[in-house]
Amino acid sequence: MVFWAVVKTAKTFKIISKILSFIAIFTVVTLAVLLVGTRLIGYTPYTVLSGSMEPHYHVGSVVYVTDVQPEDLKEKDCITYRISGGTIVTHRIIEVIEDNGELLFRTKGDANKTPDGILPASSVIGKTVFSIPYLGYLADFVQRPIGLIVIVGGCLAVFIISYGIDWLASSINENQSQKNEADASDDN
C-alpha cells in the first residue's frame, strides 16, 4: 500500500518537473525568437516608452519595424525614426511633402494634439508593421543585469529541481524494487 502511494507521488513529481522544464524552455525560446530571432527575418523590435501612440501602440508594447523605401511611405503609415540626440520615435505620417526633390514627412502621435516638426526621409528607420502589447516590459527587464540573473537563475533552478525530482523518483523506484525482490526471495 505504501509502495503504491510512494510510486504515485514520485510519478506526480516527475510529471510536474517535466511541465516546469517545458515551461522554462518554451519561455526562453519564445523570448529569444520575439526579441532577437525576428531580426533574422527583417523585423527590428523597439519598446514603446510613451503614450503618444495610444491606443494604437500602448506603453510597454514592442513594435516591430521593417526597412522601407521612403518613397513607398504614405499618409497614415506608422514609422519609426530617429530625432536629434538619437531618440527613437514611432509616430504616424500625417503629410508627405516633396520639396525640391527632397522627400519630407510630417508626423504626429495619435494621442498628441499637435503635429511634430517636418522630418527628412534620411531620419526614417523603417515602417512599423505590428506590435505585441506588454512584451516591452519583459524585454526591458531582461536587458537589465538583475533581469538576466532572474531569468537565467530561474531557468537553472527549474532544471536543477527537475533533475533532483527525477533522481529522487528513480531512487525511490529502485529502492522499492530492491525491497520487493528481497521480500520475494525471503518468501521462497
Secondary structure, DSSP 8 states (H G I E B T S, - for coil): -HHHHHHHHHHHHHHHHHHHHHHHHHHHHHHHHHHTGGGGGT-EEEE--SSTTTTTS-TT-EEEEE---GGG--TT-EEEEE-GGG-EEEEEEEEEEEETTEEEEEEE-TT-SS---EEEGGGEEEEEEEEETTHHHHHHHHHSHHHHHHHHHHHHHHHHHHHHHHHHHHHHHHHHHHHHHHHHHHH-
